[in-house]
Amino acid sequence: MIKSIKAVAAAALIAAVPFSVHADSHKGGVEEVLVILSSDSLQTQGMAMVLSNTMAQQGAKVNVLLCDKAGDLALKSYEAPALKPKDVTPGQMLRGLLKQGGEAKVCALYFPNSNYGKDDLIDGVGVAMPPEMAGQMLNPKMRTFTF
């Protein structure tokens, strides 16, 4: 019985080590991440922005690619219901991320397939070019998250 408890405890410790090391790995240098957001779901957009802001607060350089309806977050005219518990919209959270040094771009297909143009974007948001985005996605040092 004691041998099996020790074996389970040892296995649990060994299994936990990689997660502990990884969780602290960003503290040694600036980790850069790419968040690709294409969902039109308000809560999914909100969670993507909450996590993006949290990563930035923890020292990561956050790059956001906004595609399809998620590109609307970057519009000057963006309006959406506020999300609980902080009573902010995903667009407001995007603006907060930009203030923290995050970068955001709408995908290259956004303008040709919408009624908007570059002048409709808030300050600090650009248009992503496929070679640049592909380079970020292929960079083994950059983690990519999709929503």
C-alpha positions as CSV (number, residue, x, y, z in Angstrom):
1,M,0.0,0.0,0.0
2,I,2.7,2.5,1.0
3,K,4.7,1.6,-2.2
4,S,1.7,2.3,-4.4
5,I,1.1,5.7,-2.6
6,K,4.8,6.6,-3.1
7,A,4.6,5.6,-6.8
8,V,1.5,7.7,-7.3
9,A,3.0,10.7,-5.5
10,A,6.2,10.3,-7.6
11,A,4.3,10.1,-10.8
12,A,2.2,13.2,-9.9
13,L,5.4,15.1,-9.1
14,I,7.0,14.1,-12.3
15,A,3.9,15.0,-14.3
16,A,3.6,18.4,-12.7
17,V,7.3,19.5,-13.3
18,P,6.9,20.4,-17.0
19,F,3.8,22.5,-16.2
20,S,5.5,24.4,-13.4
21,V,8.6,25.1,-15.5
22,H,6.5,26.2,-18.5
23,A,4.2,28.4,-16.4
24,D,7.3,30.4,-15.2
25,S,9.2,30.3,-18.5
26,H,8.0,33.7,-19.7
27,K,9.5,35.5,-16.7
28,G,13.1,35.0,-18.1
29,G,12.4,37.1,-21.2
30,V,9.6,38.6,-23.2
31,E,7.4,36.0,-24.7
32,E,5.7,37.0,-27.8
33,V,2.2,35.5,-28.7
34,L,-0.2,35.7,-31.6
35,V,-3.9,35.7,-30.9
36,I,-6.1,35.0,-33.9
37,L,-9.6,36.0,-33.3
38,S,-12.3,35.3,-35.9
39,S,-15.3,34.4,-33.8
40,D,-18.4,36.5,-33.9
41,S,-19.4,35.3,-30.4
42,L,-19.4,38.2,-27.9
43,Q,-18.3,35.9,-25.1
44,T,-15.6,34.3,-27.2
45,Q,-14.3,37.7,-28.2
46,G,-14.4,38.8,-24.6
47,M,-12.4,35.8,-23.4
48,A,-9.8,36.3,-26.1
49,M,-9.4,39.9,-25.1
50,V,-9.3,39.1,-21.3
51,L,-6.6,36.5,-21.9
52,S,-4.7,38.8,-24.3
53,N,-4.7,41.6,-21.7
54,T,-3.7,39.2,-19.0
55,M,-0.8,37.9,-21.0
56,A,0.3,41.5,-21.7
57,Q,0.1,42.2,-17.9
58,Q,2.3,39.2,-17.3
59,G,5.0,40.6,-19.6
60,A,4.2,39.0,-23.0
61,K,4.2,41.0,-26.2
62,V,0.7,40.4,-27.7
63,N,-0.1,40.5,-31.4
64,V,-3.8,40.2,-32.3
65,L,-5.1,39.3,-35.8
66,L,-8.8,40.2,-36.1
67,C,-10.6,38.3,-38.9
68,D,-14.2,38.2,-40.2
69,K,-16.7,39.7,-37.7
70,A,-14.0,40.0,-35.1
71,G,-12.5,42.8,-37.2
72,D,-15.4,45.0,-36.1
73,L,-13.8,45.3,-32.7
74,A,-11.2,47.6,-34.2
75,L,-13.8,50.0,-35.8
76,K,-14.3,53.5,-34.5
77,S,-18.0,52.8,-34.7
78,Y,-17.9,49.5,-32.7
79,E,-20.7,49.0,-30.3
80,A,-21.6,45.8,-28.3
81,P,-23.2,44.9,-25.0
82,A,-20.9,45.1,-22.1
83,L,-19.8,41.8,-20.5
84,K,-20.0,40.9,-16.8
85,P,-18.3,41.1,-14.4
86,K,-16.3,44.1,-15.5
87,D,-19.0,45.7,-17.7
88,V,-16.7,46.3,-20.6
89,T,-17.0,45.3,-24.3
90,P,-14.4,43.3,-26.2
91,G,-13.7,46.4,-28.2
92,Q,-12.9,48.3,-25.0
93,M,-10.6,45.5,-23.9
94,L,-8.8,45.7,-27.3
95,R,-8.2,49.4,-26.7
96,G,-6.8,48.6,-23.3
97,L,-4.5,46.0,-24.9
98,L,-3.2,48.6,-27.4
99,K,-2.5,51.0,-24.5
100,Q,-0.4,48.3,-22.9
101,G,1.8,48.0,-26.0
102,G,-0.1,45.2,-27.7
103,E,-0.5,45.2,-31.5
104,A,-3.7,44.6,-33.5
105,K,-4.3,44.1,-37.2
106,V,-7.3,43.2,-39.2
107,C,-6.8,40.5,-41.7
108,A,-6.1,41.3,-45.3
109,L,-9.5,40.0,-46.4
110,Y,-11.5,42.2,-44.0
111,F,-11.8,45.4,-46.0
112,P,-12.4,43.9,-49.5
113,N,-15.2,41.9,-48.0
114,S,-16.9,44.6,-45.8
115,N,-18.2,48.1,-46.2
116,Y,-15.3,49.6,-44.2
117,G,-11.9,51.1,-45.0
118,K,-8.7,51.9,-43.2
119,D,-10.1,55.3,-42.1
120,D,-12.8,53.4,-40.1
121,L,-10.2,51.8,-37.8
122,I,-9.2,53.1,-34.4
123,D,-5.7,54.5,-34.0
124,G,-3.0,51.9,-33.7
125,V,-4.7,49.1,-35.7
126,G,-3.2,48.1,-39.0
127,V,-3.9,45.7,-41.8
128,A,-2.1,42.4,-41.7
129,M,-0.3,41.1,-44.7
130,P,-0.2,37.4,-45.4
131,P,3.7,37.0,-45.5
132,E,4.1,38.8,-42.2
133,M,1.3,36.8,-40.5
134,A,2.6,33.5,-41.9
135,G,6.1,34.4,-40.6
136,Q,4.6,34.9,-37.1
137,M,2.7,31.7,-37.3
138,L,5.7,29.7,-38.4
139,N,8.0,31.3,-35.8
140,P,8.7,28.4,-33.3
141,K,9.3,31.0,-30.6
142,M,5.8,32.5,-31.0
143,R,2.9,30.8,-29.4
144,T,-0.4,31.1,-31.4
145,F,-3.8,31.0,-29.9
146,T,-7.0,31.0,-31.9
147,F,-10.5,32.0,-30.9
